[in-house]
Every structure is written in structure tokens, then in C-alpha cells.
Amino acid sequence: ISGYSLVIQARDSGTPPLSSSVTVNVDISDVNDNSPVFTPANYTAVIQENKPVGTSILQLVVTDKDSFHNGPPFTFTILTGNEEEEFTLDPHGILRSAVIFKHMVATEYVLCVQAKDSGKPQQVSHTYIQVRVIEESIHKPTAIPLEIFIVTMEDDFPGGVIGKIHATDQDVYDVLTYTLKSEQKSLFKVNSHDGKIIALGGLDNGKYVLNVSVSDGRFQVPIDVVVHVEQLLQEMLQNTVTIRFENVSPEDFVGLHMHGFRRTLRNAVLSQKQDSLHIISIQPVAGSNQLDMLFAVQMHNSGFYKPAYLIQKLTNARRHLENVIRISAILEKNCSGLDCQEQHCEQSLSIDSHSLMTYSTARISFVCPRFYRNVRCMC
């Protein structure tokens, strides 16, 4: 407890008694009676041979229970184990290499490190660091090509995380970093640590091929990342049909079924090869294990097929479609729960282009806007 605030009253012996109060603040001065504490108490670290001088090996973490003027900044010193000056320790507690290590020369070093606080008198504590020298990376990273599909309203893409690169390395201690060619950084970014791909706002319709690479510090491997951006037309929303699937998650649909179902769906509903199938959005049905897929079909000359025509085509081809994935329902209108006749039900569809859903797998990522259905009886 760093202080107390007391209210003291004095009362006399007269009749009636009179009194007065005063506040007394008592500050407790800190004595430097706590030593710095290393977390963890001792450390182990590895460094690959042939890494350049100045490579970061370890970050020491030190705390002190005393007040700030008796705690940091700390002074770090390597007491033993660094007789040949292979290591340096900076004021921030970062242990770095001072030589190029060779696995054949030495495989292990044990350092005793001291931390001294800023109090008077100073308190000290010690930790031991075991540093292993391992052979340099011998395996190249491997990465899975990624294809990303983005659906957005016209000129209204807000940006965000659109996928993640999946890369591995057989060298146990390799740390992978991801980079993107500088000329593409005005439209996309890649998180250097975890491989997440971020698209900036305002992407135009079209196809983008990203020059991404992953490095383990020795080997650098290119990754094929292709981004397809499709901008929706308002007319599409007036001619949509929903297919509801049973027992499937969005990620499983995207990763396992989307390509095959798209192909089967094209064969079922397209009258001419030049017609275009547009998957507008997929989203889970609240409170269930079902999934809705919203789509429209554009004629090659102009305009869109009407929902009634598409539903008739889907109904005739339902058995073939279910060879790919189980279908729960084919919906144009969704009036369940409303006490009105089908022909008197009006449905409107709205798209929230700023509420994007990203369904990402190792190979495919699908980014689409959230949609809302509003239904009412027209009695």
C-alpha cells in the first residue's frame, strides 16, 4: 500500500462539546527490498549456424515489485560463459550473436546473466541461458497455392483480411516470414509473421496475381496467390435464388464442395455456355447446421433469368445436384412462419457490403457480403 488518507477529529470537554477535523495524508516511501525477477527463471534458446552477426537470439523479460524509481531501467551483464565474446546483450535485454556460429565448433553455450535494478542500494538477480547451435536450414519451405474469390457491391469494397497462406518447413526451428512485392502494396498487404493477406479498400473488378514469397531465412519460395474480384449489380439482387444445404459448414462448402457444385449447377441451369453463374453470398442459417447459397444467372446478351425459371431448372436437376452435396430446400421466397398464401408473400433482399464474411481454407478463400431477407404478407 503506497499511502493512507486519515481524517482526525479533536473534540473538547465543554458543554456543548465543539470539534474540528483535519485530513492527514501518509505516504509510504518505497525501500528497494525486491530483487529483479526473470520470467522464466532460466532460458533455453537456439541459433542456426551461419546466421549473420547481430542475429537476435532471445529477449529477456524482467519485472520488479518495487516502485518505478527502484525498478527499471535494468542493467544487464553476462557474468560467465562469454569469455570468447560470442554474444552481446543490449540495454533492452536482447541477446544477440557477435560471431558467426559453426555447429562443428560448438553445439552448446551456457551463459550466466545478471540483472541489476536502479534502486539504492541496487538489487541483483541471476539467470542461466542455454544456447544451442543447430545446423542451418536444409529444407525449403513448402506452401499451398491460394485462390481467393471476393464478391462485393459496385465500388464499395471496405477491405480486410481475405485469406491466409499455409506454409510449412521440415526444419523444426525455422521461422517463416512472408513478403509481398512492393509494387502491389498499394492494393494488398501480407502479414510477415502469419501469412494473412489483407486487401485494402476500393478494389476494382478483375483478376489480381500476387507476387508473394515465404522465407526461412535461407531459402525463399514463391507462392501462387490469385485474387478474383466480382462486383455485384443491383439487378442481380432482384433475380436471386437460394439453395439451402444440410449439415455443412461454410468452410467445408468452400474447401470441399464449391468447385464441384458450381460445375454441376452450371450444367443444370445455364441454357447457353455464354451465360454466367454468379454466386453472390453464402452464410449459415441462424440456429441450425444449414447453409444458404445465394446465386443469380446472367444471360450472355443482357439481363438475368427470372427466379421462377431457375427454380424449375433446379427442381428437375435436384437429384444430380445432390450427388455433390445434400440440399435441404430451394427457395425463391422464404415465408415460413408467416400466415399468408405463397402468392401474397413479398420478399426483399438487402446486401450489407460493409459486413464481409471470410471463409478461408488452405487452398480457397471466399469473401462475400452478408445478406438479409425481409418478407411480409401482401394481403
TIDO-289423 format. One line per 5 residues: number of its first residue (from 0); their letters; for each residue x, y, z of C-alpha. Coordinates in nm, 2 decimals, padded with zeros to 4 digits. Each point is the difference from the previous one (the first is absolute). Layout:
NUM> A> X:Y:Z; ...
***
This chain:
0> ISGYS> 00.00:00.00:00.00; 00.16:00.32:-00.12; -00.19:00.24:00.23; -00.28:00.07:00.25; -00.24:00.29:00.04
5> LVIQA> -00.12:00.05:00.36; -00.28:00.23:00.13; 00.08:00.10:00.36; -00.24:00.18:00.23; 00.07:00.20:00.32
10> RDSGT> -00.28:00.05:00.25; 00.01:00.22:00.31; -00.16:-00.06:00.34; -00.24:00.30:00.00; -00.37:00.01:00.00
15> PPLSS> -00.10:-00.05:-00.27; 00.33:-00.16:-00.12; 00.15:00.16:-00.31; 00.21:-00.18:-00.26; 00.21:00.05:-00.30
20> SVTVN> 00.14:-00.24:-00.26; 00.32:-00.02:-00.21; 00.12:-00.23:-00.27; 00.34:-00.17:00.03; 00.15:-00.16:-00.31
25> VDISD> 00.27:-00.26:00.08; 00.22:-00.10:-00.29; 00.20:-00.32:00.03; 00.35:00.04:-00.15; 00.12:-00.30:-00.20
30> VNDNS> 00.31:-00.18:00.12; 00.19:-00.19:-00.27; -00.06:-00.34:00.17; -00.10:-00.21:-00.31; 00.24:-00.15:-00.25
35> PVFTP> -00.08:00.00:-00.37; -00.19:-00.32:-00.11; 00.08:-00.18:-00.33; -00.30:-00.17:-00.17; 00.06:-00.29:-00.05
40> ANYTA> 00.27:-00.06:00.27; 00.24:-00.15:-00.26; 00.00:00.00:-00.38; 00.07:-00.22:-00.29; 00.05:00.12:-00.36
45> VIQEN> 00.13:-00.12:-00.34; 00.19:00.17:-00.28; 00.08:-00.15:-00.34; 00.35:00.00:-00.11; 00.12:00.25:-00.27
50> KPVGT> -00.26:00.26:00.12; 00.14:00.36:-00.04; 00.16:00.19:00.29; -00.27:00.19:00.19; -00.27:-00.27:-00.03
55> SILQL> -00.25:00.02:00.28; 00.01:-00.32:00.22; -00.21:00.08:00.30; -00.20:00.28:00.18; 00.04:00.00:00.38
60> VVTDK> -00.31:00.09:00.20; 00.06:00.16:00.34; -00.24:00.15:00.25; 00.04:00.17:00.34; -00.25:00.04:00.28
65> DSFHN> 00.15:00.32:00.13; -00.12:00.34:-00.11; 00.11:00.13:-00.34; 00.31:00.19:00.13; 00.13:-00.31:00.16
70> GPPFT> -00.07:-00.23:-00.29; 00.07:00.06:-00.37; 00.20:00.08:-00.20; 00.21:-00.31:00.07; 00.36:-00.05:-00.07
75> FTILT> 00.09:-00.34:-00.16; 00.34:-00.17:00.02; 00.12:-00.33:-00.12; 00.20:-00.14:00.29; 00.13:-00.33:-00.13
80> GNEEE> -00.01:-00.21:-00.32; 00.09:00.29:-00.23; 00.38:-00.01:00.03; 00.05:00.00:-00.37; -00.26:00.28:-00.05
85> EFTLD> -00.23:-00.20:-00.22; -00.31:00.18:00.14; -00.11:00.36:00.07; -00.28:00.11:00.23; -00.15:00.34:-00.07
90> PHGIL> -00.17:00.23:00.26; -00.34:-00.13:-00.09; 00.09:-00.36:00.09; 00.03:-00.13:-00.36; 00.27:-00.27:-00.04
95> RSAVI> 00.17:00.02:-00.34; 00.27:-00.19:-00.18; 00.35:00.17:-00.02; 00.15:-00.27:-00.22; -00.11:-00.24:-00.28
100> FKHMV> -00.06:-00.33:00.18; 00.11:-00.33:-00.13; -00.16:-00.32:00.11; 00.32:-00.19:-00.04; 00.19:00.24:00.24
105> ATEYV> -00.25:-00.01:00.29; -00.36:-00.12:00.04; -00.09:00.16:00.33; 00.08:00.30:00.21; -00.11:00.08:00.36
110> LCVQA> -00.01:00.36:00.11; -00.05:00.14:00.34; -00.17:00.34:-00.02; -00.05:00.26:00.27; -00.28:00.27:00.01
115> KDSGK> 00.05:00.30:00.23; -00.28:00.24:00.09; 00.02:00.38:00.03; -00.06:00.02:00.38; 00.24:00.10:00.28
120> PQQVS> 00.15:-00.22:00.10; -00.04:-00.20:-00.32; -00.15:-00.35:00.01; 00.12:-00.27:-00.24; -00.13:-00.34:-00.12
125> HTYIQ> 00.14:-00.26:-00.24; -00.12:-00.24:-00.27; 00.16:-00.26:-00.21; -00.04:-00.02:-00.38; 00.07:-00.32:-00.19
130> VRVIE> 00.06:00.08:-00.37; 00.01:-00.29:-00.25; 00.17:00.04:-00.34; -00.19:-00.21:-00.26; 00.08:-00.07:-00.36
135> ESIHK> -00.12:00.25:-00.25; -00.32:-00.05:-00.19; 00.01:-00.28:-00.25; -00.36:-00.01:-00.11; -00.18:00.25:-00.21
140> PTAIP> -00.34:00.12:00.13; -00.30:-00.14:-00.17; -00.32:00.20:-00.06; -00.34:-00.08:-00.14; -00.12:00.21:-00.30
145> LEIFI> -00.30:00.22:00.11; -00.29:00.12:-00.21; -00.22:00.27:00.15; -00.35:00.10:-00.13; -00.14:00.34:00.12
150> VTMED> -00.36:00.11:-00.07; -00.09:00.36:00.08; -00.24:00.27:-00.11; 00.10:00.24:-00.27; 00.30:00.21:00.12
155> DFPGG> -00.08:-00.06:00.36; 00.26:-00.25:00.13; 00.11:00.10:00.35; 00.31:-00.21:00.02; 00.11:-00.25:00.26
160> VIGKI> 00.15:-00.35:00.05; -00.08:-00.21:-00.31; 00.20:-00.32:00.06; 00.31:-00.16:00.15; 00.30:-00.17:-00.16
165> HATDQ> 00.07:-00.34:00.14; 00.37:-00.08:00.00; 00.22:-00.26:00.19; 00.36:-00.09:00.04; 00.16:-00.33:00.09
170> DVYDV> 00.28:00.19:00.19; -00.15:00.00:00.35; 00.15:00.34:00.11; -00.05:00.19:-00.32; -00.21:00.32:00.04
175> LTYTL> -00.19:00.08:-00.32; -00.05:00.36:-00.12; -00.23:00.11:-00.28; 00.06:00.29:-00.25; -00.19:00.17:-00.28
180> KSEQK> 00.16:00.17:-00.29; 00.01:00.38:00.06; -00.19:00.10:-00.31; -00.32:-00.18:00.12; 00.00:00.15:00.35
185> SLFKV> -00.24:00.28:-00.10; -00.27:-00.26:-00.04; 00.10:-00.29:00.23; 00.20:-00.08:00.31; 00.14:-00.32:00.14
190> NSHDG> 00.06:-00.05:00.38; 00.37:-00.09:00.01; -00.05:-00.23:00.30; -00.31:-00.21:-00.07; -00.06:00.04:-00.37
195> KIIAL> -00.34:00.16:00.02; -00.09:00.19:-00.32; -00.17:00.34:00.04; -00.17:00.18:-00.28; -00.03:00.38:00.02
200> GGLDN> -00.32:00.18:-00.08; -00.13:00.08:-00.35; 00.10:-00.31:-00.20; -00.11:00.01:-00.36; -00.17:-00.29:-00.18
205> GKYVL> 00.25:-00.25:-00.15; 00.28:-00.24:00.07; 00.32:00.07:00.20; 00.31:-00.22:00.02; 00.20:00.07:00.31
210> NVSVS> 00.38:-00.05:00.02; 00.02:-00.14:00.35; 00.30:-00.20:00.13; 00.08:-00.18:00.32; 00.35:-00.02:00.15
215> DGRFQ> 00.16:-00.20:00.28; 00.30:00.23:00.01; 00.20:-00.20:-00.25; -00.24:-00.12:-00.27; -00.27:00.22:-00.16
220> VPIDV> -00.29:-00.17:-00.18; -00.27:00.17:-00.22; -00.37:-00.07:00.07; -00.27:00.02:-00.26; -00.28:00.22:00.14
225> VVHVE> -00.28:00.11:-00.24; -00.27:00.23:00.10; -00.33:00.03:-00.20; -00.22:00.30:00.07; -00.36:00.01:-00.12
230> QLLQE> -00.22:00.30:00.05; -00.37:-00.06:00.03; -00.26:00.18:-00.20; -00.32:00.12:00.17; -00.21:-00.19:-00.26
235> MLQNT> 00.15:-00.32:00.13; -00.16:00.04:00.34; -00.35:00.00:-00.17; 00.06:-00.33:-00.17; 00.16:-00.22:00.27
240> VTIRF> -00.08:-00.35:00.11; 00.12:-00.16:00.32; 00.11:-00.36:00.03; 00.00:-00.12:00.36; 00.24:-00.28:00.09
245> ENVSP> -00.02:-00.25:00.29; 00.28:-00.08:00.25; 00.28:00.20:-00.15; 00.22:00.29:00.13; 00.10:00.29:-00.22
250> EDFVG> 00.36:-00.10:00.01; -00.07:-00.36:-00.10; -00.22:00.12:-00.28; 00.27:00.24:-00.13; 00.28:-00.25:00.04
255> LHMHG> -00.17:-00.33:-00.10; -00.31:00.07:-00.21; -00.01:00.34:-00.16; 00.19:-00.07:-00.32; -00.18:-00.33:-00.06
260> FRRTL> -00.34:00.14:00.08; 00.06:00.31:-00.21; 00.08:-00.22:-00.30; -00.31:-00.22:00.06; -00.22:00.31:00.05
265> RNAVL> 00.12:00.15:-00.33; -00.09:-00.31:-00.19; -00.35:00.00:00.17; -00.11:00.36:-00.05; 00.20:00.16:-00.28
270> SQKQD> -00.18:00.00:-00.33; 00.30:00.11:-00.20; 00.37:-00.04:00.07; 00.05:00.38:-00.01; -00.24:00.05:00.29
275> SLHII> 00.17:00.10:00.33; -00.07:-00.15:00.34; 00.06:00.24:00.29; 00.03:-00.13:00.36; -00.09:00.31:00.20
280> SIQPV> 00.03:-00.12:00.35; 00.00:-00.29:00.24; -00.09:00.02:00.37; -00.11:-00.23:00.28; -00.37:-00.02:00.09
285> AGSNQ> -00.03:00.13:00.36; -00.07:-00.27:00.26; 00.06:-00.29:-00.24; 00.27:-00.20:-00.18; -00.13:00.11:-00.34
290> LDMLF> 00.16:00.23:-00.25; -00.15:00.24:-00.25; 00.16:00.06:-00.34; -00.13:00.30:-00.19; 00.05:00.01:-00.38
295> AVQMH> -00.13:00.15:-00.32; 00.05:-00.08:-00.37; 00.08:00.26:-00.26; -00.09:-00.05:-00.37; 00.29:00.04:-00.24
300> NSGFY> -00.17:00.29:-00.19; -00.15:00.19:00.30; -00.23:-00.03:00.29; -00.05:-00.28:00.25; -00.21:-00.32:00.01
305> KPAYL> -00.31:00.03:00.22; 00.00:-00.19:00.32; -00.31:-00.21:-00.10; 00.19:-00.12:-00.31; 00.31:-00.09:00.21
310> IQKLT> -00.20:-00.18:00.26; -00.17:-00.22:-00.26; 00.34:-00.09:-00.14; 00.14:-00.07:00.35; -00.30:-00.22:00.09
315> NARRH> 00.05:-00.21:-00.31; 00.37:-00.04:00.07; -00.02:-00.04:00.37; 00.10:-00.37:00.00; 00.32:00.08:-00.19
320> LENVI> 00.08:00.30:00.23; -00.03:-00.22:00.31; 00.27:-00.23:-00.14; 00.23:00.28:00.11; -00.16:00.12:00.32
325> RISAI> -00.33:-00.05:00.19; -00.26:00.27:-00.07; -00.25:00.09:00.26; -00.22:00.24:-00.21; 00.00:00.22:-00.31
330> LEKNC> -00.14:00.34:00.09; -00.12:00.30:-00.19; -00.21:00.13:00.28; 00.05:-00.08:00.37; -00.35:00.04:00.16
335> SGLDC> 00.02:-00.27:00.26; -00.18:00.12:00.31; -00.21:00.26:-00.18; -00.37:-00.07:-00.01; -00.06:00.10:-00.36
340> QEQHC> -00.03:-00.18:-00.33; 00.31:-00.04:-00.22; -00.12:00.23:-00.27; -00.06:00.27:00.26; 00.35:-00.01:00.14
345> EQSLS> 00.24:00.28:-00.10; 00.37:-00.04:00.06; 00.27:00.26:-00.02; 00.38:-00.07:00.02; 00.26:00.24:00.13
350> IDSHS> 00.38:-00.02:00.00; 00.22:00.14:00.26; 00.32:00.05:-00.19; 00.19:00.13:00.31; -00.07:-00.32:00.19
355> LMTYS> 00.23:-00.25:-00.18; 00.02:-00.36:00.09; 00.33:-00.18:-00.08; 00.00:-00.38:-00.03; 00.36:-00.11:-00.03
360> TARIS> 00.15:-00.34:-00.06; 00.36:-00.10:-00.09; -00.07:00.02:-00.38; -00.31:00.21:-00.05; -00.14:00.31:00.17
365> FVCPR> -00.34:00.15:-00.06; -00.09:00.35:00.11; -00.36:00.12:-00.04; -00.24:00.26:00.15; -00.26:-00.09:00.26
370> FYRNV> -00.36:00.00:-00.14; -00.33:00.04:00.17; -00.35:-00.11:-00.11; -00.31:00.20:00.09; -00.33:-00.18:-00.06
375> RCMC> -00.36:00.13:00.05; -00.35:-00.09:-00.08; -00.17:00.20:-00.28; -00.35:-00.07:00.11
***
